[in-house]
Amino acid sequence: MSGHFERGVFFIFGKEMNTIATVLHELVGQYQARGLNNGGGLLPPADTSSISKTEQMLGFSLPESLRMVYGVFGGQEYIAPGITGVFGSHRLHSPSEAAATYDMFQKAEKFPGNDFPPEDSLPGPDWSRWHPALIPFASWDAYNLVICRHTNRIYEFEPYSGLSERKFETMQSLLAAVLEAARTSAEPSLDFITTE
């Protein structure tokens, strides 16, 4: 199924689908209706200045879909690891947390003698470890949801095991999977481990 974004609205075969904002609110409503605390501690929308400051810290612009998420929720207060994040297990980082985590991974991975991805490579098909095109925007424990700023694909990244084989092509497809889990699972979460 193919689709595209246009002015914050997702279209599939020319039919207008839910916006990211609508799906996020529906997701949090589903958590609340089921008595789950996944939507707890959500922060108000991030303002333009905090997004701009984050982009200055990163040195590049955030993907439009991530900006849309931050236009709804500016992050999530710290919660203990578990099935308690707005993305199932994964807690949404504030824009400044995303920039700080990005900086941490850049410093941890880029040191003398360590391989670093070639300039023209992409995370996933060309490089399965940390890649400077990835932006960490949510996490639980050491597991981070990351979005590629070039392709908009979303992976899970863990420093020791690298990128997950499972990926989501868009933020919309990620949210659809989380919403389905929130409707059907006692502990809604995303499984990024590929079955053998």
N, C-alpha and C positions, 0 to 999 in steps of 0.2 A: 504494500500500500504506500503510495507516494503522497507527499504533501508539502506545503510550504507556509512560511509565516509572512504575513502582510499587515503592517501596522498593529502588531501585537495580537493578531487573530490567526488561528491555525486553519488552513483550508485543506481538505482532502477531496480530490476530483471536483474542485470548484465549489464544494459545499463548506460553508462556514462552520467550524467546530468551536469548542469552548476555548476561551482565552486561558493563558496560564493562570491569571488571577482567579478566574472562575473555578478552575480545577483545584487550585490551592485552597480556596475557601470551602469547596465541597469536601476536600480531603480532611481538613480540620474539623468540619462539621460531622463527618463520618466517625472520626476518632471520639469526638464528644458524645455523639449519640450512643456509642458503644461503651462509654465509660473508660476510655483509654486515655492515658496522659501524654500521648505523643505530641499533641499540639500545645503542651504547657510551655510557658516561658517565652512565647514568641514576642519579638520586639516590633515596634511600629515600623512602617516603611522607612527605608533609608532615604535620606534627602540627597539632592543633587551634589551638594558639596562633599558629602562623605564618599559618594561614588567617584567623584573627580579626584579626591585625595587618594583613594585606593588605586585608581588607574595611574596616577603619578608615581605611586610607590611601586607598582608592577612594571611600569614602563610601556604599557599598552592598554588598549580599551578592553573592557569586559564584553563577552558575547552578549548580544541583545537579549537572548532568552534568560541569561543570569541577571541582567539588569531588570527584567520583568519580574523575576522572583523577588529581588530586593525592593521593587516597587510595591510589593504586597507585604513582605515581612523583612525587616532589616537584620534578621538573625534570630538566634534562639539562645536563651540563657543556658549556662552550663548545667547539664544533668548527668547523673552517673551513667556509665555505659550500660546498655541494655536496649530493649525494644521501646525506646522512649523518644526518639527523634522525630521530627516532622517528616523525614524521608524513611520512616520505619525505624531502623536502628540509628540512622545517621542524623545527627543534630546539625541544623543549618548554622553555618558560621556567619558572623557579621562581615561586612566588606573589609574592615580593618583586620579581622582575624584571618580572612582568606589571604590577604596580602602578606601578613606575618608568617602564615604557614607556607606560602609559596617561597618566601625568602629563606625560611628554615630548610626546605627541601633543596633549594638551589645551593645553599652553602654546604649542606651535608653531602650532596652528590658531586659537586664540582670541586674536586681537590686533586693535587698532583698525582699522577699515576692512575687515576680513575678514568674509565672510558666515559665519554660524554657524547650524546647523539650528534651526528653530523648536522650541519646547518639546514640542509634541504630535506631532512627526514620528518616523518610524522609519528606521533605515538601510536602504538598498536601494531600496524602492519610493518613498520620499519624498526621500531624500538619499543621493547616491552618493559623497560625500567622507567625511572623518573625522566621526564622530558620537560624542557622549559616552556613548551606550548601548553602544558596542563595547568589548570587553575583549581586548587582544592577549595571546595565550597561547603562541604558538610563532612562530618566524621563520626565514627564511634570507635573508641579505643585507638588503635593504630591504623584503622581502615578509613580511607578518605574517598569520598566521591570527588572526582576530578572531571572537568570539562575541557576539551581541547579547543583552544581559541581559534584554530583554523578550520576544523571540521564540525565543531559542536557536538562530537560524540562524547558520551559520558561513560567512564570506567570507574572501577574501584581500584585504588592504589594502596599498597601496603609496602613499606620500605624494604622488607626482606624478600617478599615474593614478587614484587613489581606490580604490573598492571594485570587486572583480571582479563580472562579471555572473553567473558561476557561483556557486552557493551550495549548502550542504548544510543540510537542514532540521533535523538533529539531530546530536549528537556520535556517536550510534550509526551514522548513515548515513556520516559522515565516516570513522569507523574501518573500516566495511565496505569502503569504496572503497580505503583505504590497504592493508588486508589483501589485497584482490584484487590490487592492484599488487605487493605483496610476494610473492605466489604466482606471478605471471606475468611480471613485468618484470625485465630485467637491472638496471635502475636505477629502483627503485620510487619514484614521485613522483606528485604530484597536479597536473594541468594545469588552471589556472584561466582560461586564455585561451580565449575563445569563438571557435570557428572561423567564418570568414566564409561 
